[in-house]
């Protein structure tokens, strides 16, 4: 039953983007250099790696003039396994030139509510005993506000002590999106990843995550287009990986060289498996895929 729902949702996703003028693209799964992130492990594939996200290649397509693109693909993250995690997951990623992260929040609302209507969920979903209201607009909360309301220590202290991710996962996320989806936005600049810093407030990055019933559904940015700044961030992540004894990756030079040609844009990476979990009212990600790693 859930596999039938999955197929229906996948068709609805493709219909939404093609109807709105997006080109479906395919990029390589096996790449020489993934984006270096301190807490994400790429799966080796010979002397190269399986991509953890199609982000770098999709942005190169933006740089050569494709302004509205989307992709549904498998992504691979070594060692990720749990109720909400698979080492081989399905990702929806899309990019829109001329937009920023505020525009992307509205796109995200429109996309998910359209899929919900398509599969006859109307104004909301019942998930694990909770009614989640999907009517727009959805709630918004800055990271700073979330720490003030839910965290056991201040944001600055959490960053200094390396507790940020733990507090988000254990103290903040379970309280988000329990009655209505919540966009958690304006991440600390140090956690900007590939997002640009906010105009007028360089202490935060134009990044958001969407939470529904305590589950992170997507991660989105106003995209950084400064190749020098992106190179510095990559080098910082490589140093962090080296210091913790993790595999270090080569710099993704073709991506860095394309950045100065990339238009101002917004991008979103959304976990399709988790979205289907919500619509299927399934507590574990295993319930919405045909095969799990242990059964392959």
FENNOR-V201073 format. One record per residue. N is the residue number from 1. RES is the residue in three letters. SS is DSSP state (H for helix, E for strand, L for the rest). PSI is psi in radians with two decimals (NA if undefined). OMEGA is omega in degrees with one decimal (* if undefined). Layout:
# FENNOR-V201073
N&RES&SS&PSI&OMEGA / N&RES&SS&PSI&OMEGA
This chain:
# FENNOR-V201073
1&UNK&L&-0.81&-179.7 / 2&UNK&H&-0.55&177.8 / 3&UNK&H&-0.59&174.8 / 4&UNK&H&-0.76&176.9 / 5&UNK&H&-0.72&179.0 / 6&UNK&H&-0.82&-179.7 / 7&UNK&H&-0.68&179.3 / 8&UNK&H&-0.76&179.6 / 9&UNK&H&-0.75&178.9 / 10&UNK&H&-0.73&178.1 / 11&UNK&H&-0.67&179.1 / 12&UNK&H&-0.66&178.0 / 13&UNK&H&-0.88&-179.3 / 14&UNK&H&-0.71&180.0 / 15&UNK&H&-0.73&-179.2 / 16&UNK&H&-0.85&-174.6 / 17&UNK&H&-0.71&178.8 / 18&UNK&H&-0.65&178.0 / 19&UNK&H&-0.53&-178.2 / 20&UNK&L&0.34&170.3 / 21&UNK&L&0.36&178.5 / 22&UNK&L&2.50&175.7 / 23&UNK&E&2.21&174.6 / 24&UNK&E&2.25&-176.8 / 25&UNK&L&2.84&173.0 / 26&UNK&L&2.35&177.4 / 27&UNK&L&2.86&-175.3 / 28&UNK&L&2.46&172.3 / 29&UNK&L&-0.48&-176.6 / 30&UNK&E&2.07&-172.6 / 31&UNK&E&2.73&-178.1 / 32&UNK&L&-0.42&-173.4 / 33&UNK&L&1.83&173.7 / 34&UNK&L&2.86&173.6 / 35&UNK&L&2.21&-178.6 / 36&UNK&L&1.96&176.8 / 37&UNK&L&2.33&-171.0 / 38&UNK&L&-0.56&-171.8 / 39&UNK&L&0.21&177.6 / 40&UNK&L&2.21&-177.2 / 41&UNK&L&2.15&175.8 / 42&UNK&L&2.54&178.3 / 43&UNK&E&2.14&178.4 / 44&UNK&E&2.56&175.4 / 45&UNK&E&1.51&-170.2 / 46&UNK&L&-2.31&177.9 / 47&UNK&L&-0.05&177.8 / 48&UNK&E&-2.84&-177.1 / 49&UNK&E&2.61&167.7 / 50&UNK&E&2.40&-173.8 / 51&UNK&L&2.50&173.4 / 52&UNK&L&-0.27&178.9 / 53&UNK&L&2.62&175.8 / 54&UNK&L&0.17&-169.9 / 55&UNK&H&-0.88&-172.5 / 56&UNK&H&-0.75&-179.4 / 57&UNK&H&-0.64&179.3 / 58&UNK&H&-0.64&178.5 / 59&UNK&H&-0.51&174.9 / 60&UNK&H&-0.55&174.9 / 61&UNK&H&-0.68&173.1 / 62&UNK&H&-0.72&-175.6 / 63&UNK&H&-0.41&179.1 / 64&UNK&L&0.18&167.9 / 65&UNK&L&0.01&176.9 / 66&UNK&L&1.90&-166.5 / 67&UNK&L&-0.36&-179.4 / 68&UNK&E&1.82&-175.5 / 69&UNK&E&2.64&173.9 / 70&UNK&E&2.81&-179.9 / 71&UNK&E&2.43&169.3 / 72&UNK&E&2.11&-174.3 / 73&UNK&E&2.87&171.0 / 74&UNK&E&2.45&173.5 / 75&UNK&E&2.71&-169.0 / 76&UNK&E&2.24&179.1 / 77&UNK&L&1.99&-173.2 / 78&UNK&L&2.29&173.1 / 79&UNK&L&0.01&-178.9 / 80&UNK&L&1.95&-179.9 / 81&UNK&L&2.28&179.4 / 82&UNK&E&-2.92&-177.8 / 83&UNK&L&-0.60&-177.2 / 84&UNK&L&0.14&-171.8 / 85&UNK&E&2.44&170.3 / 86&UNK&L&2.50&176.8 / 87&UNK&L&-0.34&172.2 / 88&UNK&E&1.87&-173.3 / 89&UNK&E&2.94&177.6 / 90&UNK&E&2.19&-177.5 / 91&UNK&E&2.41&165.6 / 92&UNK&E&2.20&178.4 / 93&UNK&E&2.35&178.2 / 94&UNK&E&2.69&-176.2 / 95&UNK&E&2.47&179.6 / 96&UNK&E&2.02&177.6 / 97&UNK&E&2.56&177.1 / 98&UNK&L&0.10&-179.9 / 99&UNK&L&2.84&175.4 / 100&UNK&L&-3.03&-173.4 / 101&UNK&H&-0.45&174.7 / 102&UNK&H&-0.75&174.3 / 103&UNK&H&-0.70&-177.8 / 104&UNK&H&-0.60&174.9 / 105&UNK&H&-0.77&179.8 / 106&UNK&H&-0.69&175.4 / 107&UNK&H&-0.76&-177.6 / 108&UNK&H&-0.78&174.8 / 109&UNK&H&-0.86&-176.4 / 110&UNK&H&-0.74&-179.0 / 111&UNK&H&-0.92&-174.5 / 112&UNK&H&-0.68&178.5 / 113&UNK&H&-0.58&176.7 / 114&UNK&H&-0.77&176.8 / 115&UNK&H&-0.73&180.0 / 116&UNK&H&-0.77&178.5 / 117&UNK&H&-0.68&-178.2 / 118&UNK&H&-0.61&-179.1 / 119&UNK&L&0.39&171.3 / 120&UNK&L&0.61&173.7 / 121&UNK&L&-0.08&173.2 / 122&UNK&L&-2.12&-172.4 / 123&UNK&L&-0.02&-178.7 / 124&UNK&E&-3.13&178.9 / 125&UNK&E&2.62&172.0 / 126&UNK&E&2.04&-178.6 / 127&UNK&E&2.01&175.9 / 128&UNK&L&0.83&176.6 / 129&UNK&L&0.01&178.9 / 130&UNK&E&2.46&171.2 / 131&UNK&E&2.10&179.9 / 132&UNK&E&2.01&-180.0 / 133&UNK&E&2.10&-178.3 / 134&UNK&L&0.09&-179.5 / 135&UNK&L&2.49&-177.8 / 136&UNK&L&2.69&-1.7 / 137&UNK&L&2.70&177.8 / 138&UNK&L&2.88&-177.5 / 139&UNK&E&2.69&178.7 / 140&UNK&E&2.45&-180.0 / 141&UNK&E&2.28&176.4 / 142&UNK&E&2.77&176.0 / 143&UNK&H&-0.71&179.1 / 144&UNK&H&-0.76&178.5 / 145&UNK&H&-0.68&-179.8 / 146&UNK&H&-0.70&177.8 / 147&UNK&H&-0.71&178.8 / 148&UNK&H&-0.64&-173.6 / 149&UNK&H&-0.66&-168.7 / 150&UNK&H&-0.34&-168.8 / 151&UNK&L&2.62&178.3 / 152&UNK&L&-0.18&177.0 / 153&UNK&L&2.75&-178.2 / 154&UNK&L&2.75&-177.8 / 155&UNK&H&-0.82&-178.8 / 156&UNK&H&-0.69&179.3 / 157&UNK&H&-0.74&179.5 / 158&UNK&H&-0.71&178.2 / 159&UNK&H&-0.77&-178.0 / 160&UNK&H&-0.63&-175.9 / 161&UNK&H&0.02&-179.8 / 162&UNK&L&0.48&-176.7 / 163&UNK&L&0.01&-170.9 / 164&UNK&H&-0.96&-175.8 / 165&UNK&H&-0.69&179.7 / 166&UNK&H&-0.76&-179.2 / 167&UNK&H&-0.70&176.3 / 168&UNK&H&-0.85&-174.9 / 169&UNK&H&-0.71&-170.4 / 170&UNK&H&-0.57&-172.7 / 171&UNK&H&-0.59&-174.1 / 172&UNK&H&-0.95&-174.9 / 173&UNK&H&-0.76&-178.3 / 174&UNK&H&-0.30&-179.2 / 175&UNK&H&0.01&-173.8 / 176&UNK&L&2.38&173.5 / 177&UNK&L&0.44&-176.2 / 178&UNK&L&-0.40&176.3 / 179&UNK&L&-0.46&-178.4 / 180&UNK&E&2.50&179.4 / 181&UNK&L&2.57&-178.6 / 182&UNK&E&2.27&170.1 / 183&UNK&E&2.05&174.2 / 184&UNK&E&2.05&-168.7 / 185&UNK&E&3.01&-177.1 / 186&UNK&E&1.23&178.8 / 187&UNK&E&2.66&176.4 / 188&UNK&E&2.50&-176.7 / 189&UNK&H&-0.63&-178.6 / 190&UNK&H&-0.31&-179.7 / 191&UNK&H&0.46&-176.8 / 192&UNK&L&-0.37&179.9 / 193&UNK&L&-1.96&-179.3 / 194&UNK&L&0.39&-179.5 / 195&UNK&E&2.62&176.4 / 196&UNK&L&2.71&176.6 / 197&UNK&E&2.70&-173.2 / 198&UNK&E&2.31&177.3 / 199&UNK&L&2.21&179.8 / 200&UNK&L&-0.14&177.8 / 201&UNK&E&1.46&-175.0 / 202&UNK&E&0.02&178.2 / 203&UNK&E&-0.19&-179.9 / 204&UNK&E&2.72&177.8 / 205&UNK&E&2.61&179.5 / 206&UNK&E&1.29&-177.1 / 207&UNK&E&2.52&172.5 / 208&UNK&E&2.75&168.5 / 209&UNK&E&2.53&177.2 / 210&UNK&E&2.31&177.4 / 211&UNK&E&2.32&174.1 / 212&UNK&E&2.13&-177.0 / 213&UNK&L&0.72&177.0 / 214&UNK&L&0.03&-176.9 / 215&UNK&E&2.24&174.5 / 216&UNK&E&2.15&-176.5 / 217&UNK&E&-0.63&-177.6 / 218&UNK&E&2.91&179.6 / 219&UNK&E&2.17&-171.1 / 220&UNK&E&2.73&-176.5 / 221&UNK&E&2.75&146.2 / 222&UNK&E&2.15&-167.5 / 223&UNK&E&2.40&172.7 / 224&UNK&L&2.26&-179.4 / 225&UNK&L&0.19&178.9 / 226&UNK&L&1.88&-175.7 / 227&UNK&H&-0.58&-179.9 / 228&UNK&H&-0.76&178.3 / 229&UNK&H&-0.71&179.5 / 230&UNK&H&-0.69&177.3 / 231&UNK&H&-0.75&179.0 / 232&UNK&H&-0.72&179.9 / 233&UNK&H&-0.76&177.5 / 234&UNK&H&-0.76&-179.4 / 235&UNK&H&-0.62&175.8 / 236&UNK&H&-0.78&179.5 / 237&UNK&H&-0.67&178.1 / 238&UNK&H&-0.72&177.6 / 239&UNK&H&-0.72&178.9 / 240&UNK&H&-0.71&178.8 / 241&UNK&H&-0.75&-180.0 / 242&UNK&H&-0.74&-177.9 / 243&UNK&H&-0.50&-179.9 / 244&UNK&L&0.14&175.7 / 245&UNK&L&0.29&-179.2 / 246&UNK&L&2.85&175.6 / 247&UNK&L&2.34&174.9 / 248&UNK&L&2.51&-176.7 / 249&UNK&L&2.62&173.4 / 250&UNK&L&2.76&176.8 / 251&UNK&L&2.46&179.7 / 252&UNK&L&1.36&-172.9 / 253&UNK&H&-0.74&179.4 / 254&UNK&H&-0.64&176.4 / 255&UNK&H&-0.84&-179.3 / 256&UNK&H&-0.67&179.8 / 257&UNK&H&-0.43&179.7 / 258&UNK&H&-0.31&-170.3 / 259&UNK&H&-0.68&-176.6 / 260&UNK&H&-0.15&175.4 / 261&UNK&H&-0.08&-177.6 / 262&UNK&L&2.33&179.4 / 263&UNK&L&2.82&170.2 / 264&UNK&L&2.31&-173.2 / 265&UNK&E&2.95&174.7 / 266&UNK&E&2.54&179.1 / 267&UNK&E&2.72&-177.0 / 268&UNK&E&2.32&174.7 / 269&UNK&E&2.02&-172.3 / 270&UNK&E&2.29&179.9 / 271&UNK&E&1.83&-177.5 / 272&UNK&H&-0.72&-179.1 / 273&UNK&H&-0.74&179.8 / 274&UNK&H&-0.67&177.4 / 275&UNK&H&-0.75&179.0 / 276&UNK&H&-0.64&174.5 / 277&UNK&H&-0.79&-178.1 / 278&UNK&H&-0.82&-178.1 / 279&UNK&H&-0.48&179.5 / 280&UNK&H&-0.11&-176.4 / 281&UNK&L&0.85&-177.6 / 282&UNK&L&2.28&-174.1 / 283&UNK&L&-0.42&-176.2 / 284&UNK&L&2.53&-178.3 / 285&UNK&H&-0.47&179.7 / 286&UNK&H&-0.45&-175.4 / 287&UNK&H&-0.09&-176.7 / 288&UNK&H&0.21&176.3 / 289&UNK&L&2.69&-178.0 / 290&UNK&L&-0.59&-178.7 / 291&UNK&L&2.47&170.9 / 292&UNK&L&2.79&-174.3 / 293&UNK&H&-0.64&-175.7 / 294&UNK&H&-0.29&-176.1 / 295&UNK&H&0.06&-177.4 / 296&UNK&L&NA&*
